[in-house]
């Protein structure tokens, strides 16, 4: 069974009837870290989930999820299938390999996919390819999304994101904003990209006085630091607070009249999973070769037992 058909099979196993027993989600935050955005949504009594590899347990609010594993990827798919129409999916893609500070060490200055011999680079490429598939699933189901990145990120040049642009570019908003506007003690420009109609309203920039007020704050975050190397060149690297910052947003009244996400059509996944011979999309399939979508116990064939015994001997 091909990757497309296997994913379609899995999605089909999540019955629409589940909406009758599980409450619909108004928001879902992937790579949620300290859950700053999720907590803001909960302050408005919106019901949703936060997913990150750092959580130690599963609860109704938090999902222990490594998006780069097959199970983590399917956990995200399952949550997307629980979301109602016009709910919001937020993803702050890990930016460490896409921003200017690491562009040369990763090889992305020469080719957007970077040094493919490095497992870390392959993993980040796979992450973007899989996220694009999730975003397309959101579009098909009538779910809005926002993706956040630092201003210097070049993730938008990834071939799979370019595919998203080609297919659904008319739905996307690109908005530049200052994170300091949203009470995050940091002067940092971010790019918000998504389908939420209210997204342009979030594009706010600090005034000179506001910028100085943030800079003068003794508790402001240190997201970058500068130093002089042995050859006298000024260098920049991530500061201690770089991984702890998150953007915030609010949702309108879409949650008041909850309608389950739109049903998928038979053809909805056929052209979205990489049927074309694109080398960049091979990253998507990384780690899926030995993963089985069936809930039945796996069986070991006689031939595989024989190969295993030969290796032992």
N, C-alpha and C positions, 0 to 999 in steps of 0.2 A: 504494500500500500504506500503510495507516494506521500510526501510531507503535506501537501495540500489536502488530500483526502483524509489523512490521519487527523489533522487539526479540525477539519469539518466534522469528522466523526465525533471527536471529543466535545466540540461545541454543541452538537446535537444531543449529547447525553445530559446536558443541563436543561432539564425540562422547564417550560414556561410555568408549569404548575408550582415550581419552587417559589415563585413570587407570592403564593398564597400562604406559605409557611415561613419564609424568610422576608423580613421587611426590606423594602427597596432602598437602595443607597442613593443619597443625594450627592455625595462626593466620594472620591477615592483618590488618595495621594500616594504616589509611588516615589521611592527614594526619599521618604518623609523625614528621616533624621530625628530631630527633637520634636516633631509634630507641631511646629509653631503655626503653620497654616491650618492644619486640622483642628487644633485647639480653638483657633479663631472661628472656624466654621461651627464648632460645637457650642460656642458662646451664643450663636444664633439659633440653637436647638436643631441644627441640621444633623442628620444621621449619616455616618459614613465610616470609612476604614482608612487606616494608614498602613503602608507596607514598606518594610525595610529589613535588610539582613541582620541588623543589630538587635532586633527585638528577641527576647528570650522565650516568648510564649505566644500562643494564639489566643486572642480574645475577640469579642465582637468588634472592638475598635482597632486592634493592632494585629497585623499579619506578619509572622516571621517568613520572610520571602527573599530568596536570592534569585533575582530575575535572570541570571545567567545559567541557572540550572533548569532542566525540563520541568520539574515540579513547581519551581518558583514562577516560571513563565505561565504555566497552566493555572496557578493560583490567581494570577492577575486576570487571565481570561475569564475565570469563574466569577470574579468580582465585577468585571465589566458587564457580564450577563445579568447581574443583579441590579444594575443601575436603571433608573427611570429616564424617560425622555427629558432632555434639557437639564439633566444632572451634569456635574462637572468633574472631569478627570484632570489632575495636576501631576506633572512629572518634571522634576528638576534633574535633568540628565547629569550624572557625574561629569564634571567639566575638566578634570585634571589633565586629560590628554588632548583637549581641544583649544585651550586658551593659549595666549601668546607666550606665556612663561615656559611652556613645554613643547612648543611647536617644532623646535629644531631637534630636541633630544628624541622626540617620537618619530621624526621623519615626515611629519605632516606638512612641513614647509615645501617639500618636494612633491609629495603625492598625498592626497587627502586621506587615504587608507593607511598611511604611515609605514613603519617598519613591520612588515607582516611576520617576520621571524620572531617577533616579541609576543609572547602569550598575552601580556597585558594589553597590547594594542589590538590584537585579534579579539580579545574579550570586549573591549570598548566598541569596536566595529560591530560585533554581534549584537551588543546591547542596543545600538541605534537601529539596526535592521529589524530587530524584534519589536522595538517600541513603535516604529512606523507601522508595522502590522497591527498593533494594538490601537493606534490612532485611527487607522482605516476602519477597524471594527467599531470604534466609537462613532465615526461618521455614519456607518451603515445602520447603527441602532439609534441615531438621533441624540447622541450624547455629546456634549461640548467638551473641549479640552483646552488646556493651557500648558505649554512647555516653556520652562524658564532656563535661561543660560546667561553667563556673563557677557558683557558687551563685546569682548574680544574673541568669543568662541567662533570657530569656523565649522561647527557641526552641521550647519545648513548646507555645506558643500558635499556631504556624504551622498553617494549615489542613491541610496534608498530614500533619503530626504528629498533629493531632487525628483525622484519618482513621485513622491507625495505631492510635490509642487506641481508637477505635470498633470496629475490626475485631479487634484482638488485645490489647486492654487487659488481659485476664485473664492474659496471659503475661508482662507487664512488671513489673519491680521498679524502684522509685525509691529510691535510697539516697544519703544525705548523708554525706560523709566529709571529713576534713581531710587535705590533701595532705602536710602535715608528718609525718603518721604513717608515710608510706612513704619516709622519708629524703630527701625533696625539701626543700631548704633554703628553705622558704616557708611562711608562715601563710596558707593560702587554702582556703576551703571549696569543695568540688566536689560536683556531682550526677552520680551514675552511674545510668544507666537501661539496662536490658537484660533478656535472657531467661535468662542464666546462672543456674542454681539456687544457685550459691555466692555470688552477688552480695551478698546481705544481710550475709554475713560480712565484706565489705570496708567496711562502714559504721562506721568507727571515728573517734572525735573526740578531739582532743588534750585532755589534762588541763591545768589552769591552769599547773602546773609545766612540762609539756611545751611548752605554747605559749610560755612565757617563755624556755625553753631555745632554741627556734628563733629567737625575736626577738633573743636575745643573741648568736646566731651571727654573727660578722663576715662570713661568706661567704654569708649567706642571700640569696635572690633578691629583687630590687626589682621587684615586679609592678605597683605603683601608686605614684604620688607626688601629693602635695597642694601646691597653691600658691594664692596670693591674686591675683585679677585686678585690673585697673585700677579697678574699682568697689568693691573691698573684699570681694568674695564669695570664699569658699573653693571651689576647684575641685579635681577629681580627674581624672587622666589616666593612661594606661598607662605603666608604668615600663619601663626598658630590658630587663628580663628577662621581660616578659610573654609573649613569643612562644616562649621557650625552655623552658617548663615542661611536663611531661607526667606523666600518671598511670601507675601500675604495677599489675599484677595477676598472679596465678598461675593455672595451669590444673591440674586434677586428673589423674586417670588415664585420661581419655577417649581419649587418643591411643594407648593400648596396643592397643586392638582397633579398628583403622581400618576403617571401612566407608564407601564412597563416599556422598556426599550423596544424599538421596532423589530419585528421578526426578520430573520435573514432569509434571503432568497437562495435558491439552489446554486446560482452562479456567482454569489457574492465573494467567494474566496478564491475562485479559480484563477484569477489573474493577479492576485495580491500576494502570493506566497513565493514568487520567484520562479515561475515556469520558464522564463527566459534564461538563456545561459549567461547570466551575469556573475562574474567571479566574485563580486562583492557580496552577493547574496549567499554564497557558501558559508559565510560566517554565521548566518541565521541558523543553519543546520548544525552548528557545532554542538556536540554533546547529545544530539538526538538519535544517533545511530543505534544505541543500545537501549533506548527508552521504549517501553511498550505502553500503549494507551489502553489496553484491555484491562479490565478489573479481574479477569480470570487468572488463576494461578499459572505461572509460566511453567512450561515443560521443557525438559532437556532431551534433545533427540539423541539417538544412538551414535550418530556421526560426531556430534559435538562432544559426547562423552568420550569417544575414542580419541579425538584430538586432545582433550584435556588429559587423558591418561598418557598419551604420547609425550606431552610436555613434562608431566611429572616424572616419567621414566627417563 
